Amino acid sequence: MKRIGILSDTHGCWDDRYASHFSDCDEIWHAGDIGDYAIIERLQDIVPVVRAVSGNIDHGMVRRKCQELEIFEIEGVKVLLTHIGGYPGKWSRGMKNLLKENHITLMVDGHSHILKIIYDKELELLHINPGAAGMYGWHSVRTLVKLTIDGSDMRDCEVIELTKQIPDNISNTQN
């Protein structure tokens, strides 16, 4: 059994509440638009296993260390992690075929800043977009997601809402 913390679109913003919310997790997944590789390093201080993909605003160290798409297996669940992927009924170009060909049962992406957790009956997969955890963008609430994966059972999905106001524990590392 694994507890997973999921976030996206930090855009270089660090919030100490990431650590408090993800401290009970086995892994943290970042679905792109990281903004600064220091975010990944700080997430690794919380848990040693951090999986991250680059997004459309990422450059430099993030681009060198993070691929645009990762496919992996955890607890028997085949996962696709990317930044721009769409969602059930509105997949980005080529994504539906990629999901089918790789027998993906959990797809995680970001980009839209819109929290979406949708089960795709046709593809028999769970799609999660954790919304945006950073300060940049039009979203009014910053969100994180936690999920338990236990064999093929995905459960205990929890949405965590963070206010967009700037508390003392937030730092912006992106220039």
N, C-alpha and C positions, 0 to 999 in steps of 0.2 A: 504494500500500500504506500502511495506517495501523495503528499499534499503539495500542490503547485500554486505558487503566486504568479499572477499574470498582470503585466502592465504594458503600456505602449505610449508613444508620443510624449516622452518626458521633455524633449527639446532642451536638454541641458539643465533641467530643473531637478534639484535634489530636495526631498522632503523627508525629515527624520521619521515621519509616520510610515514610510515604506518599511523601515526596519521593524517598527513595532507590529505592523500588520503581517509581515512576512516571516517573523522570527520562528514560527512554528512550521514553516515549510521545508520540504526536502529539496526543492528546486524552485528557481525563479526564471520565468520566461519573459523576455522583452521583445515585443513585436515591432520594433523599429522606430525611427525618428528619435534616436537616443540623444543626439546633440553633442555629447562629449563622452569620450571613453571612460572618464572618471566615474560616470554614473554606473557603468558595469563593474568597475573595481569596487565601488561602495556596496553594490548589491552582493558581490562576492564576499564582502565582510559579514554579510547576514547569513548566507548559506554558500557553501563552496561550489555548488553546481548552478551556474547561470547560463542559460541558452539565450542567445540574442541574434537578431538579424538587423541588417542595416535598412534604413528607410530613405525616402527621397531627399531629406534635408541633410543626411549624414555625409561626412567626408573624412579625410585624414585617417587617424587611427581607427575610427569606427569602421570605415570602409575596408581597411587593411585586415582587420581582425574578425569582422562579421560578414557572413555571406548574405545575399538577398533572400535566400530561401533555404530552409533546413527541413529535411524529412528524417524522422527518427522514431524509434519504438520505445515505449515506457510501459511497464506492467502489462504488456501484451496489446497496448493501444498504439496504433500507427498514427503519428502526428505530423502535420505539415504546419510549419511556423514561417510566416512571411509578413511583410508590411502591407502590401497592396494585393488583396485577393478577392475583394467583393464579398458577397454573402449569398445564401440560398436564394435562387431565383434571379440574382444579379451578379453572378460570378464575373471576375475580370477575364479578359480574353485568354483562352487556353486553360483556365483554372479548373473548370469542370472535368475536362479530360484528364488533367494531371491528377486530380483527386481520385477519379475512377481507376486510372491505370495503376496507381500506387496503393489502392485499397485503404485510403485514409479514413479513419474513424473520428479524428479530432482535428479540426482546422482552426488555427489561431492567427489573426491578423490585426492590423491597426489602421492607421491613415485617416479614417473618416472622423475621428474624435467622437464617434457615436457608439455608445455601449449597445451591443447586440449579442444576445445569446439565443441561438436558433437551432432547432434540430431539423436537419434536412432529411425528410422521409425518403425521397428518391435515392439519394446517395448513401443513406443510413450513416450519417455522420453528425457530430455536434460541431457547430460553428460558434466561436467566441471572438468577439472584438471587445477588448476591455475598456474601450473609450480612451480618453486622454488623461494621463497622470500629471502632465506638466501645466505650466501657466499660459503658454501661447496657444491661441486659437479662439474660436468663437464659443466653445462650450462653457456653460456656467457652473457645472459641477465636474470636478476631477474624479475619476473612478479607477479602482483596482478590482481584480477578480481573484478569488481563491477557489480551487477545485481539488477534490480528492479523486485519485485514480486508483482503483483496487481491482486488479485484473482487468476485465473488459468493462467493469462497472465504473462509470463516471458519476459522482454524486457530491452532495454537500457544496454545491456551487454557491458562492457567497459574493455579493457585490458590496464593495466598500466605497462609500462616497466621502470625498474630501472637499471642503469648501474651497472656492477659488481665491478667497482673501489671502493675503500674504502674511502668514504667521512668522514668528521669529525663526522657526526651524527650517526655513526654506532658503536654499542658495541656488543661484543661477550660474552655472559654469560655462554656458555657451556664450561666445562673443558675437 
